[in-house]
Amino acid sequence: MKRIDINWNQWIIRFTFAMLVIIGYKVISNYNAIFGTIKSFTQILSPFVIGFVIAYLLNGPQELLKKLFNKSRNKFLNKNQHGLSVLSLYLILIFLIFLLLNFIVPLLITNLIDLLKLLPSFINYLSELVTKLESDGLIEFLSLEKMIQNILTNFSLERMLGQWLHSLTSIGQLSVSLSSIVINSALSFIISIYVLAYKVSLLDFSNRFFGKLLPKNAFLGAKYWIQTTNRIFYKFISSQFLDACIIAVSASIILSVLRVPFGISLGLFLGISNMIPYFGSIVASVVTAIITFFTSGLNLAIITLISLTVLQQVDGNFIGPRIMAGALNLNPIVIIISITIGGAYFGVIGMFLAVPVAAIIKIITMNWLDKDQITPQTPDTTDNSLLELEES
């Protein structure tokens, strides 16, 4: 009897395509019920997704600690370098969280409460300024006083507190929400530990599975673009975070030396805002100058704005380029356009991720335009990892 050879890869691809067509038809015809189910399912999976994201972000520091253990002459450290690097990383992370909860968070809450207490004086100053300008006939064509009254009516502290109290009428619901947040956070943290501990096995399985499912050329091409995307994203995120830490510390020192009220809190605000290219640092500096003007006067506000401008120039011309090391190499116009589009459609997260996405699109476009001259380098097929995280 003649043996029949079956190409299982082709049959799997055909079966997958048929299932996608059926699923697509069902989704279109029953999208309300399906989207509701998907929403509930994503809420259930959210701790796992967050855990994988945490593990991805911590992979770089874990690899750095692993190299340090690898350089040690101690045989125990060399033999258990992966597990010890994960353990050391999470001990450091827990210590940093402890410092954050015991020192930084209380300081931020205290400064926020003090700032809210000063809010009525800010509003009174603005009202007096508007009244004076209107009496001088400078802004008669603008109904600024009416606009301020509308803002005070819609966003008054009493109304906001009333809305918060109304939303927290049920103590049981509040307890359930807090319990859910604590449980999901703990679960995400634990999942991230397991992902980092067993990442070699997970990546090896992914590499073998997709290598078996896809044709060789398609698999190698997909692997190349995944590695390229991963390298750009991780380089951008790590460098932006490091730059933000430098700006936060430098700005906090400068504001503390100048005796600006809420100096450390505003320094942290400047550091976080600096993670949004171009616009973030400018907006944060202007907000800091305005708060300084209302709390300490015009002279200190001008000095603060000048000092922060100098810090931004030093960061933009010396610190930032050395950290990024040409990782993105994008035209400033492309960066501004990408940030504008990302912020318009996806908010702050879109503004943050717009730059690496634009860099990836640029690489894909340039490879497509120069495909006759530049051929994507095929990754080493002996590599056991599908997502090779390079040191940033």
PyMOL commands that set and color helices and strands:
alter all, ss='L'
color gray80, all
select helices_A, chain A and resi 8-29+31-71+75-79+81-135+144-154+157-167+171-197+199-213+216-257+263-273+279-296+298-324+332-369
alter helices_A, ss='H'
color red, helices_A
deselect
rebuild
show_as cartoon
